[in-house]
Amino acid sequence: MLLLILAYFGGVLTILSPCILPVLPFVFARADRPFTRNGLPMLLGMALTFAAVATLAAVGGGWAVHANQFGRYIALAVLAVLGLTLVSERFAEWISRPFVALGATLTQRSGDGDSVFSAAGLGVATGLLWAPCAGPILGLLLTGAALKGASVQTTLLLLIYGAGAATSLALALAIGGRVFALMKRSLGAGEWVRRALGVLVLAGVATIALGVDTGLLTRVSLASTSGIEQKLLDSVRPTLPAQPTIKAGTPLPVEGDMPSLDGATAWLNSPPLTTQSLRGKVVLIDFWTYSCINCIRALPYVRGWADKYKDHGLVVIGVHSPEFAFEKDPSNVTKAVKDMGVDYPVALDDDYVIWKAFNNEYWPAHYFIDAQGHVRHHHFGEGDYQHSEDVIRQLLAEGGQKDLPGGYVQPNAQGAEAAASDDATTSPETYVGYTKAQNFAGGDIAENISFNYHAPAALPTNQWTLDGQWTVGSEYAHLDNPNGRIVYRFHGRDLHLVLGPAPDGEPVRFRVLIDGKAPGADHGTDIDAQGNGTVTGQRLYQLVRQSNGNSDRTFEIIFLDPGVLAYSFTFG
C-alpha cells in the first residue's frame, strides 16, 4: 500500500516537471470538449499505454525497446497530422476524406469527433511518446521491475504512477478548458485558439522527435522535482537500514525462519542444498554478484570464515544474484568462482527467487542462520567484519560446538579485494547504460542508435563522457569503431570499470591515461605501468590505484579495437 501511495504521488509530481511540457499540447487539443467523452478516455489511454510500455521496457529486453521506437514513429506521424488539421481547416477537410468511410476522424468538425475511441486513440499515441523524468520514485519502480521481473505488482505500480500523472493533467485540462472557453466567448477568437493549439502540438512533436524531452528537459526536471521525491522516499524508508548493534554474548533475536533455497537455477561446488539438509548446521548466506566491487571487497572475509569454521559446523552458501545480463551466464559465473578462489557452495539465483524469498535488496548481504533454521542476524554492505565473526562463533557455540579457533580472520587482501579507502567523498557508482546513466557530459545520450560522441575539453569532478562512435544500450555502451574513448573526472584512490569483450569474444586492447599521462605507480592490477591492458572476459577491471592519496584525477581509457562493452564505474 505504501508503494502504491508513493507511486501515485510520484506521478502527480510530474506536472511540476518541464519534461511534461511536450505532451501538454496533445492533452489540451481537446480542452474545449466534454471531459467524460474526450479528456478522460485520452488520459486513461495515456496511463494504460505508459504502464504497458514501461513494463515491457523494464523486463522485456531490447526487442521491446525497438518495438516501442516503431510505435513512437507512428504516434509522431499521427499527432503531426493532428497538429496540421488544427492549423489549417483546408488541410483538415482534405485529410479527413479517406477516413470518413472508416469512421475515423482527425478534425474537430467531423461528426465522430467526440468519439470515446478517438479520444482513447489520442491517449495511446500520447502514452507512446511520453518519457516521464526518471526521478527517485520512478527510478525505484523501474529498478524493481527490472530486478524482480514482470508481475501484476510491477504493472500495477506503473499504472498507478501513470494515474497520478493523469490526475494532475486532468486538473490542468479542467482549468485550461475553462480558459479556452472564456477566450472564445470574450474575444471571438475560436479559430485563432484552434490554430495556436495546432502550432503547440507541432512544437511538441518536434520536441520529442529531436529528443529534447529525454535530454535537456529531463535534466531540468530532475533539478526541480528530485528533492521533493527523495524527501517522500526518505520519510517512509531509509536508503540503507540501520545494522543491528548487539554486543558479543548477548542473545541474538529470532528474525524469522530460513527461507527455501529451491529457486536456484543451478549449483556450483555442491549438489542442491535444502533447509532440511542444513538443519543442525550454522549457515551464512552471502548474496553477491561477481562484478560488484562491494561484494569483491567482502569476499576475502567470507572465504576466510568458510575455511576457518568449516570443520566446526559452519556452512557458507554464496547466492549469486546477477545485476547485469552477462552475470546470468553459468560459464561466466563458473569461471569467476574459480578465479576468485570460492570453493564453498554457490547457488545461481538467476531468477531472483531466493533474493525475493529473503526479501533482500542489497549486494552484498549476509544472513546468519542458527542450527535450528532461524535467521538470527543480518548485515548489509561492507565492514563490521569482527562483529559478523562474533555472531558466527556465538551461533556455533549455541549449536554445541566447542574449542572454536580463536582470533579474527585477517585476510591479506590484494588488488580489487583490498578494503576501500576511508574517504567518504569518493565518486559515486556510475552506470554507462542509459537506464541508470547520470552525470554524463557532452550532450545527450542517444538511446540504442550508433552515434558519434565528442568529448568536451575539460570535465568537472564526477562527470564522464564518451568520445567516438558508440551505441548506448540500457545496460552498456558498445564501441562501434576503434579508438573510442571514455573519460571520467573522478575522486578516489581506486577506479574500477566493468567491461566485456566484443560479442564474438575477440579480446579488446586498451590503454589508460591519468591526467593525459601513463599511470606509472598509480596503475591498477589489470594494466601495466604504461596503462596497457586487454579485455578478455566480462568482469570488473581495476584500472587505477593511486599510490599517494585520493586526489581528483582525469581518467581516460582508449580502446584500440572495436566491440568493447562498458557497463559501470565504481570507486574506492
C-alpha positions in Angstrom: 0.0 0.0 0.0 2.9 2.4 0.8 4.5 1.8 -2.6 1.1 2.4 -4.3 0.8 5.7 -2.5 4.4 6.7 -3.4 3.8 5.7 -7.0 0.7 7.8 -7.2 2.3 10.9 -5.7 5.3 10.4 -7.9 3.0 10.6 -10.9 1.2 13.6 -9.6 4.5 15.5 -9.2 5.2 15.1 -13.0 3.0 18.1 -13.6 5.8 20.2 -11.9 8.4 18.8 -14.3 9.4 20.5 -17.6 9.5 17.1 -19.3 5.7 17.0 -19.2 5.6 20.1 -21.5 5.9 18.3 -24.8 2.7 16.3 -24.2 0.6 19.2 -22.8 -0.4 20.4 -26.3 -1.8 16.9 -27.1 -3.8 17.0 -23.9 -5.1 20.5 -24.5 -6.0 19.7 -28.1 -9.4 18.6 -26.9 -9.8 21.1 -24.0 -13.0 22.6 -25.4 -14.8 19.3 -25.5 -16.8 17.3 -22.8 -14.3 15.8 -20.3 -16.0 12.4 -19.9 -16.1 11.7 -23.6 -12.7 13.2 -24.5 -10.3 14.2 -21.7 -11.0 11.1 -19.5 -10.6 8.4 -22.3 -7.5 10.2 -23.5 -5.8 10.3 -20.1 -6.8 6.7 -19.4 -5.3 5.6 -22.7 -2.2 7.5 -21.9 -1.8 5.9 -18.5 -2.5 2.4 -19.7 -0.1 2.7 -22.6 2.7 4.1 -20.4 2.2 1.3 -17.9 2.4 -1.4 -20.6 5.4 0.1 -22.5 7.3 0.8 -19.2 6.7 -2.8 -18.0 8.0 -4.2 -21.3 10.9 -1.9 -21.4 11.9 -2.8 -17.9 11.7 -6.5 -18.2 11.4 -7.4 -21.9 14.8 -6.6 -23.2 16.0 -4.8 -26.3 13.2 -6.2 -28.5 10.6 -4.2 -26.5 12.6 -1.0 -26.8 12.9 -1.4 -30.6 9.2 -2.2 -30.9 8.3 0.9 -28.9 10.5 3.0 -31.2 8.4 2.0 -34.2 5.3 2.8 -32.1 6.7 6.3 -31.3 7.3 7.0 -35.0 3.7 6.1 -35.8 2.5 8.2 -32.9 4.6 11.2 -34.0 3.1 11.0 -37.5 -0.4 10.8 -36.2 0.0 13.7 -33.8 1.8 15.7 -36.5 -1.3 15.3 -38.7 -3.5 16.3 -35.8 -1.5 19.5 -35.4 -1.7 20.3 -39.1 -5.5 19.8 -39.0 -5.8 22.3 -36.2 -3.6 24.8 -38.0 -5.3 24.5 -41.4 -9.0 24.0 -41.9 -8.4 23.2 -45.6 -5.9 20.5 -44.7 -8.3 19.1 -42.1 -11.1 18.8 -44.8 -8.7 17.2 -47.2 -7.1 14.7 -44.8 -10.4 13.6 -43.3 -11.9 12.4 -46.6 -10.2 9.0 -46.7 -11.1 8.3 -43.1 -14.8 9.1 -43.2 -15.6 5.7 -44.7 -13.7 4.0 -41.9 -15.5 6.0 -39.3 -12.2 7.7 -38.2 -11.7 11.5 -37.8 -8.8 13.7 -37.1 -10.6 17.0 -37.3 -12.8 18.9 -34.8 -15.6 19.3 -37.5 -16.3 15.7 -38.4 -19.3 14.0 -36.9 -17.4 11.4 -34.9 -15.0 14.0 -33.4 -16.3 13.4 -29.9 -15.9 9.6 -30.1 -14.6 8.0 -26.9 -12.5 5.7 -29.1 -11.0 8.6 -31.0 -10.0 10.2 -27.7 -8.6 7.0 -26.3 -6.5 6.6 -29.5 -5.1 10.0 -29.0 -4.2 8.9 -25.4 -2.5 5.8 -26.7 -0.4 7.9 -29.1 0.5 10.3 -26.2 1.4 7.4 -24.0 3.8 6.0 -26.6 5.6 9.4 -26.8 5.6 10.4 -23.1 9.0 9.9 -21.5 8.5 11.0 -17.9 11.6 12.1 -16.0 13.1 9.2 -14.0 13.3 10.8 -10.6 13.9 8.8 -7.4 10.3 7.4 -7.3 10.0 6.3 -10.9 13.7 5.1 -10.7 12.7 2.9 -7.8 9.7 1.4 -9.7 11.7 0.7 -12.9 14.7 -0.8 -11.0 12.3 -3.0 -9.1 10.6 -4.1 -12.3 13.9 -4.9 -14.0 15.2 -6.8 -10.9 12.1 -8.7 -10.0 10.7 -9.3 -13.4 7.2 -9.0 -14.9 4.3 -9.3 -12.4 0.9 -7.9 -11.6 2.5 -5.7 -8.9 5.0 -4.3 -11.4 2.4 -3.3 -13.9 0.0 -2.0 -11.2 2.7 0.3 -9.7 3.5 1.7 -13.1 -0.2 2.1 -13.8 -0.7 3.9 -10.5 2.2 6.2 -11.4 0.6 6.9 -14.8 -2.8 7.5 -13.0 -1.1 10.1 -10.7 0.2 11.9 -13.8 -3.3 11.7 -15.4 -4.8 13.2 -12.3 -2.6 16.3 -12.4 -3.2 16.6 -16.1 -6.9 16.3 -15.6 -6.8 19.2 -13.3 -4.8 21.2 -15.8 -7.2 20.2 -18.5 -10.2 21.3 -16.4 -8.6 24.7 -15.8 -7.4 25.0 -19.4 -10.8 24.1 -20.8 -12.4 26.9 -18.9 -9.8 29.4 -20.0 -10.2 28.4 -23.7 -14.0 28.7 -23.5 -13.7 32.1 -21.9 -11.3 33.3 -24.6 -13.7 32.1 -27.3 -16.7 33.8 -25.8 -14.9 37.1 -24.8 -12.7 37.5 -27.8 -14.4 35.6 -30.5 -11.1 34.1 -31.2 -12.0 30.4 -31.5 -10.3 30.0 -34.9 -7.0 31.6 -33.6 -7.1 29.5 -30.4 -7.5 26.3 -32.5 -4.6 27.4 -34.7 -2.4 28.2 -31.6 -3.1 24.7 -30.2 -2.1 23.2 -33.6 1.2 25.1 -33.5 1.8 23.9 -29.9 1.0 20.3 -31.0 3.5 20.5 -33.8 6.1 22.0 -31.4 5.5 19.1 -29.1 6.0 16.6 -31.9 9.3 18.4 -32.9 10.5 18.5 -29.3 10.0 14.7 -28.9 11.4 13.9 -32.4 14.6 15.8 -31.6 15.0 14.1 -28.2 14.7 17.3 -26.2 12.2 15.6 -23.8 14.8 13.0 -22.8 17.7 15.3 -22.8 17.6 19.0 -21.7 14.1 18.8 -20.2 15.0 15.7 -18.2 18.0 17.4 -16.6 16.0 20.5 -15.8 13.2 18.3 -14.4 15.4 16.3 -12.1 16.6 19.5 -10.6 13.1 20.7 -9.9 11.4 17.5 -8.5 14.0 15.1 -7.3 14.4 16.8 -4.0 10.6 16.5 -3.3 10.5 12.9 -4.4 13.6 12.0 -2.3 12.1 13.5 0.8 9.0 11.4 0.2 11.1 8.2 -0.1 13.3 9.1 2.9 10.3 9.8 5.1 9.0 6.2 4.6 12.1 4.2 4.1 15.8 4.9 4.8 18.1 4.3 1.9 20.0 1.8 4.0 18.6 0.2 7.1 20.4 0.5 10.4 22.5 -2.6 11.2 21.7 -4.4 14.5 24.2 -3.5 17.2 24.4 -6.4 19.6 27.3 -7.0 22.0 29.2 -10.2 21.9 27.5 -12.8 24.1 24.1 -11.0 24.1 21.3 -13.4 23.0 20.5 -12.8 19.3 16.9 -12.3 18.4 15.0 -14.6 16.0 14.3 -12.6 12.8 12.4 -15.4 11.1 12.8 -18.9 9.6 15.3 -19.5 6.9 13.5 -19.3 3.5 13.7 -22.1 0.9 16.7 -22.4 -1.5 14.6 -24.3 -4.1 14.6 -21.4 -6.6 18.3 -21.8 -7.6 18.7 -22.4 -11.3 22.0 -24.3 -10.7 24.5 -25.1 -8.0 28.3 -24.8 -8.1 30.7 -26.7 -5.8 27.8 -28.7 -4.3 24.7 -30.7 -5.1 21.5 -28.7 -4.3 21.1 -27.8 -0.7 17.8 -27.5 1.2 16.8 -26.0 4.5 16.1 -29.6 5.8 19.6 -30.9 4.8 21.2 -27.9 6.6 19.3 -28.4 9.8 21.9 -28.8 12.6 24.4 -26.6 10.8 25.1 -22.9 11.3 24.6 -21.2 7.8 25.9 -18.0 6.4 24.0 -16.8 3.3 26.1 -14.4 1.2 24.1 -12.6 -1.5 26.7 -11.4 -4.1 27.4 -10.9 -7.8 30.8 -11.3 -9.2 31.3 -7.9 -10.8 30.1 -6.0 -7.7 33.1 -4.2 -6.1 31.5 -4.2 -2.7 31.0 -8.0 -2.9 34.5 -8.4 -4.1 35.9 -6.5 -1.2 33.8 -8.5 1.3 34.8 -11.8 -0.3 38.1 -12.4 1.5 36.3 -12.4 4.8 33.6 -14.7 3.6 36.2 -17.1 2.2 38.2 -16.8 5.4 35.1 -17.7 7.6 34.2 -20.6 5.4 37.7 -22.1 5.7 38.2 -21.3 9.4 34.9 -22.8 10.6 34.1 -25.5 8.0 35.1 -28.3 10.4 33.1 -26.7 13.3 29.6 -26.8 11.8 29.5 -23.7 9.6 28.2 -23.9 6.0 28.7 -20.8 3.8 26.4 -20.5 0.8 27.0 -17.8 -1.8 23.8 -16.9 -3.5 24.8 -15.4 -6.8 22.0 -12.9 -7.8 23.2 -11.2 -11.1 23.0 -7.4 -11.7 23.9 -7.5 -15.4 22.7 -9.9 -18.0 26.2 -11.4 -18.6 26.3 -12.5 -15.0 23.4 -14.9 -15.8 25.7 -16.9 -18.0 26.7 -20.0 -15.9 30.0 -20.3 -17.7 30.9 -16.7 -16.7 30.0 -17.4 -13.0 31.8 -20.7 -13.0 35.0 -19.0 -14.3 34.6 -16.2 -11.7 34.1 -18.6 -8.9 37.3 -20.5 -9.9 39.3 -17.3 -10.4 38.2 -15.8 -7.1 39.0 -19.0 -5.1 35.4 -19.6 -4.0 35.2 -23.3 -3.0 32.1 -23.3 -0.9 28.6 -23.9 -2.4 27.2 -21.3 -4.7 23.5 -21.2 -5.7 22.8 -19.4 -9.0 19.8 -17.2 -8.4 19.2 -16.0 -12.0 15.5 -15.5 -11.5 15.9 -13.8 -8.1 13.7 -16.4 -6.4 15.9 -16.8 -3.3 16.6 -13.0 -3.3 12.8 -12.4 -3.1 12.3 -15.2 -0.5 14.7 -13.4 1.8 13.1 -10.0 0.8 16.7 -8.9 0.1 17.6 -5.6 -1.5 21.4 -5.3 -1.3 24.8 -6.6 -2.6 26.5 -7.9 -0.5 24.0 -9.0 2.1 24.8 -11.6 4.9 22.2 -13.6 6.7 23.2 -15.7 9.8 21.1 -18.8 10.5 21.3 -21.0 13.6 21.3 -24.8 13.8 17.5 -24.8 14.2 17.0 -22.9 10.9 16.2 -19.5 12.4 17.6 -16.2 10.9 19.3 -14.6 13.9 21.2 -11.7 12.4 21.9 -9.9 9.1 24.4 -7.3 7.8 24.2 -5.3 4.6 27.2 -3.9 2.7 30.9 -4.0 3.6 32.5 -3.7 7.0 31.8 -4.7 10.6 33.6 -8.0 9.9 34.7 -8.7 13.5 31.1 -8.4 14.8 30.0 -10.7 12.0 32.6 -13.3 13.1 31.4 -12.9 16.7 27.9 -13.8 15.5 29.2 -16.9 13.7 31.1 -18.0 16.8 28.1 -17.3 19.1 25.7 -19.4 16.9 28.3 -22.2 16.6 28.6 -22.3 20.4 24.8 -22.3 20.8 24.8 -25.3 18.5 27.1 -27.2 20.8 30.4 -26.6 19.1 33.5 -26.4 21.4 37.1 -25.5 21.0 36.5 -23.0 18.3 39.6 -21.5 16.7 40.5 -18.1 18.3 41.2 -14.7 16.8 39.6 -13.0 13.8 40.0 -13.6 10.1 42.6 -11.1 8.8 42.9 -11.6 5.1 45.8 -10.0 3.3 43.6 -8.8 0.5 45.3 -7.6 -2.6 44.1 -5.8 -5.8 40.4 -5.2 -6.1 39.7 -7.2 -3.0 41.6 -4.7 -0.8 39.5 -2.7 1.6 38.2 0.7 0.3 39.8 3.9 1.4 38.2 5.8 4.3 37.3 8.7 2.1 33.6 9.3 2.1 33.8 11.8 -0.8 34.8 9.3 -3.5 33.0 9.4 -6.8 29.6 7.6 -6.9 29.0 4.3 -8.7 28.2 5.3 -12.3 26.4 3.3 -14.9 27.1 3.7 -18.6 23.9 2.2 -19.9 21.2 4.9 -20.4 18.7 3.3 -18.0 20.7 4.5 -15.0 23.2 6.8 -16.5 23.9 10.0 -14.5 26.4 12.9 -14.7 27.0 12.5 -18.4 28.7 15.5 -20.0 28.9 16.5 -23.7 25.3 16.4 -24.9 22.5 13.9 -24.7 22.9 10.1 -24.8 21.4 8.7 -28.0 19.5 5.5 -27.0 20.0 2.3 -29.0 21.5 4.0 -32.1 25.0 4.4 -33.3 26.2 8.0 -32.6 29.5 9.9 -32.9 30.2 11.5 -29.5 32.7 14.3 -28.9 34.3 14.7 -25.5 34.5 18.2 -24.1 37.9 19.6 -23.4 37.5 19.5 -19.6 35.2 17.9 -17.1 34.0 18.9 -13.6 34.6 16.3 -10.9 32.2 13.3 -11.0 31.3 14.0 -14.7 32.1 11.5 -17.5 31.7 11.4 -21.3 32.1 9.3 -24.4 34.2 10.0 -27.5 34.0 8.2 -30.8 31.2 6.0 -32.4 29.2 4.3 -29.7 25.8 2.6 -29.4 24.4 3.1 -25.8 22.0 0.4 -24.7 20.1 0.1 -21.5 22.9 -1.8 -19.6 26.1 -0.9 -21.5 27.7 1.2 -24.2 29.1 -0.7 -27.3 32.0 0.7 -29.2 31.3 0.6 -32.9 34.7 1.8 -34.3 38.3 1.5 -33.0 39.9 4.3 -30.9 36.8 5.2 -29.0 37.3 6.7 -25.5 35.6 7.1 -22.1 36.8 10.0 -19.9 35.9 10.4 -16.2 37.0 13.2 -13.8 36.9 11.2 -10.6 37.9 11.5 -6.9 39.1 8.4 -5.1 42.0 6.0 -4.6 40.7 3.3 -6.9 38.8 3.2 -10.2 37.2 0.1 -11.5 35.3 -0.4 -14.7 33.1 -3.4 -15.6 33.9 -4.4 -19.2 33.2 -7.2 -21.6 34.9 -8.1 -24.9 33.2 -7.9 -28.3 30.1 -10.1 -28.8 32.2 -12.5 -30.8 34.5 -13.0 -27.9 37.5 -11.3 -29.5 39.8 -9.6 -27.0 39.9 -5.8 -27.0 43.1 -3.9 -26.4 43.1 -0.6 -24.5 45.3 2.0 -22.9 44.7 4.1 -19.8 45.9 7.6 -19.2 45.7 9.6 -16.0 45.8 13.4 -16.5 47.0 12.7 -20.0 50.0 10.5 -19.0 50.8 6.9 -18.4 49.6 5.9 -14.9 53.1 4.7 -13.7 52.8 3.8 -10.0 49.1 4.6 -10.0 48.2 1.7 -12.3 45.6 -0.9 -11.2 46.1 -4.6 -11.2 44.6 -5.1 -14.7 47.0 -2.8 -16.5 50.8 -2.2 -16.5 52.6 1.0 -15.7 52.3 2.2 -19.3 48.5 1.8 -19.0 48.2 -1.2 -21.4 45.6 -3.8 -20.8 43.2 -6.2 -22.6 39.5 -7.0 -22.1 39.3 -10.8 -22.3 36.2 -11.5 -20.2 33.1 -10.0 -18.8 34.1 -8.8 -15.3 35.3 -5.9 -13.2 38.7 -4.5 -14.1 40.8 -2.5 -11.6 42.4 0.3 -13.7 43.6 2.8 -11.1 45.0 2.5 -7.6 46.6 5.8 -6.6 49.8 5.3 -4.6 49.5 8.6 -2.8 46.1 9.8 -1.6 42.7 10.3 -3.2 43.1 13.4 -5.3 40.9 14.4 -8.2 42.2 13.0 -11.5 41.1 12.7 -15.1 40.9 9.1 -16.2 40.9 8.3 -19.9 40.6 4.8 -21.5 41.2 4.4 -25.2 40.0 1.2 -26.8 42.2 0.3 -29.7 39.8 -2.3 -31.1 36.0 -2.1 -31.6 33.4 -4.1 -29.9 34.0 -3.5 -26.2 31.0 -3.4 -23.8 31.3 -0.8 -21.0 28.9 -1.3 -18.1 29.7 0.7 -14.9 32.3 2.5 -12.9 33.0 2.0 -9.2 35.5 3.7 -6.9 37.2 3.2 -3.6 
